[in-house]
Amino acid sequence: MVFSLGLSLLIMGSKFYAYRLTGSAAILSDALESIINVVASGFGLFSVVLAAKPPDACHPYGHGKIEYFAAGFEGALIILAAVGIVVKAGPQIFHPQPLPHLESGLAVLCGATVLNLLLGGYLVRLGRRTQSLILVADGKHILTDVYTSVGVLGGLGLVWWSGRLWLDGAIALLVAVNILATGGQLLRQSFAGLMDASDAALIQEIAAILRQHRKDKWIDIHQLRARRSGDRVLLDFHLIIPRDLTMEEGHREVKEIEAIFRSHFDGMAETHIHLDPCRDPECPVCGYQPCRYRQQDIRQQPLWHAEAITEPPQNDIVEGPPADRKGTSGPA
């Protein structure tokens, strides 16, 4: 993010220099968007530093949600940049002005665009590898600047070739529509994170981990919830275990599952597991043997796909101990 901020300042200066050379409304719009890039990179740097702080007494779940605020902030800035482009490009369509030193301005803008492309692509790849929404958001923001610059370069190229000055503004308007879509997408991602919306990809990943390490003592799983907070993964679920296991044995199973998730997520997983004792209706899906409380033979164990393990239990009635219920005095 420090590198992004420094390079964004250099690129912004280059674009304003190109505008000074040409007086192009499209280049000015591109330069104005670069100001937003600099502001967003600075805010993003602050967010990354804050999100990396470990949980504390005031923030027991960590500081990762600041990334969703930052992503929403960048999305709003992208939309603001699109509005600015429309405002600046409109007069150039209906009252076009001549563009002096156009060749020099195009050369400067082309160099700045190449730098932006390299920087934006690098930030998106790094953000996806580290599960950092703010890096991905900043990279996409910079890439929208590239789209703007390419549109401006194309429009000015047509102006230089055809002499039709109104094309300068027309191309900029088309690019504004494109970056509006990107800004809207970032806002949706931000709102989803702040509202703890379900992350389908994360749930699928967790379901696959549970299937891979499944044991007969893990009879079934339900009510799984999971979300990301920065680079941390927070998840909780209910685990049904045989009712004749001791508290110590149940605790050992919980610790084993916690270790599995910590290893998979490089130590950045926080897992909370609620243990439920099995009941007679679970017998057909239970593979635990031998069991002196079994009332029915096993038919088929659940597949533990994402939809199944996130559902609430079918019957949440608390039953009495085995000795108090009919038909549980011994094995079937």
N, C-alpha and C positions, 0 to 999 in steps of 0.2 A: 504493500500500500504506500510506503514511503517512496519507492521507485515510481509508482503510478502517479503520485502527487507531483513529484519533480518533473516527470516527463510531460504530464498534462499542462503544467505551467509553460514549458518550452513550446509545446504545440499551440497553445492559446496565443502566445506572443507571435508565433509565425503567422497565424491566421489573421491577426489584426494588422500585421505588416502587409500581408497580401491585400487586405481591404484598403489599406492606405494607398497602395499602389494603384488599385483598380477602381475603387468606389463602388464595387458590386454589392447589391443588396443581398444576393445569395451568399457571398463570402462573409458579409457582415452577420447574417443569420447563423452561418456555420461558426463564426468566431464567438457569437453570443452563447451558442450551445456549449462551446469549450469552457466558458466561464462556469457553467453549471457542472461540467466535468470536474473542474478544479474544486469547487465547493463540495461536490459529492465525494470526491476522493479524500478530502480532508475529513469529512464526517465519517466516511468509511474507515479511515485509519483509526479514529477515535473508537469506533464501534468494535473493530478487531481487537484492539488493546483491552477494552472493557470486557468483551466476550470471553477472552482468554483467562480472566481472573477466576480462581476456584470459588466454589460456593462458600458463603460466610453466614454469620448469624442473621443478617438482614436479608440475604438472598440465598436461602437454603437450596434452591434449585439451580443456582448458578446465574450467570449474567448473559446467557446466550441469546435471549429474546431481543436484545438490543439490535441484533442483526436484522430482525424482521422490521423494526422501526426504520433502520437504515435503508433496507430495500424499498420500503414504502416511500421514504423520503426521496430516493433516487427516481422511483417511478413517477412521483409527482413532478420532480424537476424535468424529467424527460417530456412529460405532457406540457409543462410550461414552455420548454424550448420549442416544441411543435407550434404552440400558439404564437410565440415570438417570430418564428419563421413565416407563418401566415401573414402576420401584421407587416413584416418587412418586405415580403415577396409580392403582396398584392399591388402596391403602387408601381412596382417595376413591370407588371403586366400591362396596366392601363396607361401608364405614363413613363415609358422606358427612358433611361438616361444612358448616354454613351459610357463606355468602359475603357479608360486609358490604361496603357501598360498591361494589357490583358495577358500577354505571353509570360511576362515575369511573374505575375500573380498566380497563373496556373502552375508554374514550376514550383513556387513556394508551397502552394496548397497541395500539390501532388506529394512532395516530400513529407509534409505533416500527416497526410493520409496514410502513407506507408508506415510511419511510426505508430500511428493510432491502431492500425490493423495488427501489428506485431504485439503491441501492448494488450489490446483487448483480447486477442486469442490466448495469450499467455495467462491472463487473469482468469478467464473462464475455465481453462484446463486445470489450473492450480486449485481453483475454488471447488470444482467437481471432485478432484482427488482428495481434498481435505474436508469435504462436506461443509464448506463455508459459503453460506448464501450471500454474504456481503461481497465476497470476492467475485462470485458469479455475477451478481447484480452490477458491480462496478465494471466488470469486463463487458457485459452486455450493453451497459450504458455507453462505454467507449466505442463498442462496435456500431451502435446506432449513429454515433458521430462519424464513423467511417462511411456508413450508408449515406448520410447527409453529404459528406464531402464528395463521395463518388457521384451523387446526383448533381451536386454543384459543378463538379468538373465536367460532367457530361453536358449539362446545360450551357456552361461557358464555352465548351468546345464547339457546340452547335452555333452559339452566338458568333464565335470567332470565324467559323466556316461560312455561315449563311448571312451574318449581319443582322439577324432578327433579334433585337435586344429583349423583346418580351419573353423569349424562351428562358432567360435567366430566372425570372420569377416563377414561370410555370413548372420548371423542373423542381424548384425548391418546394413548391406546394405539394407535389407528388411525394417527395421525400418526407414531408411533414406528416402525411397520412400514415406512412410506414412506421415512423417512430412513435406515433400515437399508440399503435398496437403493442409495441414493446413496452411502453410505459404502463399501459393497462395491464399487461401480463405481470409485471413486477408488483403492481398494486394488489392484484389478486393473490399472488404468492405471499405478500406481506400480510394481508388480512387473514389468509388461511393459517399462517403460523401464529399470529396473535390470538386467533380464535381456537387454537389447538385442533385444527381440522385433521381428520384422519389422513395419514401418509400411507397410501396403498403400497408403495414400493417397500417401505420400511416394514410394514406388517407382513408382506410376503417373505421378506428376508428372515424375519424372526420365526415365522412358521417353518421355513426350511431348516433353520437351525434346530428347532425342537424336534422335527421329524428325524433329522440326522442322528441325534443323540438320545432318542426315545428309549425308555426302560419300561419293563413290565410293571414296576411300582408306580409309574406315572400313568394312572388310569385314564385320565382325561384332563383337558384344559378348557377353560371358558373365560369370557369377559376380559380378554387381553386388550390392553390399551398401551399405546406407545407414541412418543413424539420426540423430535429432536430439539435440543436447546444449544445452539452453537455447534460445537463438535461433540457434545454429549448426547447420549441416547437414554431416555427415561422410559421405563416400561414396567407394567405391573399386570398380574393375571392371577386367576384362581387355579390351583392344581389339586386334583382329586387323587388321594393316595389311599392305600388299604387302611381300614379303620383299626386294625390290630397292630399297626406300627406304633412304637413308642415315640414320645416327643423328641427324644434324642435322635432317633432314626429319621423322623420327618425333617428335623433341623439339618441333618446331614444331606438329605436330598436337596433341600433349598440351597445350601452352600455349594453343592455341586453344579446346580443350574446357574447360580450367580457367577461361578468361575468360568463356565462355558461362555456366557455372554461377555464377561470382561475380556476374555481372550480374543473373542471374535471382533469386538469393537475397540481393540487396543487399549484396554483399561478405562475407556470412557463410557461405560454402561453402568447405569444405576437401576438395579432390579428389585422389585418388591413383589413377593409371592405370598398369597393367602392360601393356606392349606385347608382343604375340605376333606373330611372323612368320607369314604365310599358308602353308598347305600344300596339296598337290594336291587333297585332298578338299573344300577350300573353293571350288574353281573354279565350281561351279554356282550359288553364292550371291554371287559376287564381281562387282561392276560396274565394277571398275577397268580402264580401257583407255588406251593399249595395254599389254599385258603379255606379255613374251617367255617367261614360264613357264607360260602357260595351257595346260591339258590338256583342258579341257571347256568348252563354251559355257555362258554364264550361262542358267539356267533361271528362277529366282525368288529374289529377295533376301528374307531374313527380315523380318518385320514389326516386330520389336523391341518386342513387347508385354511387359508386366511379367514374365510367367511365363517367357518365352524368355530374357531377358537376365539373369535371376537364376540360371539353371541352370548347373551346372559343365560344362566342355567334354566332348564325347563321347569324345575321345581325347587324352590328355595326353602321348603319347610324343614325346620330343624327337628330331627327325630331323636327319640330317646336312645339309651345305650342298647347294645344288642340283646342283653339279657331280658330287657323289658318288652321285647317285641316277639310276636309269635313267629315261628318258623326260622329262628336264628340260633337255635341251641347247638347246632353242629353242622357238619358238612352235608351237602345234598347227597 
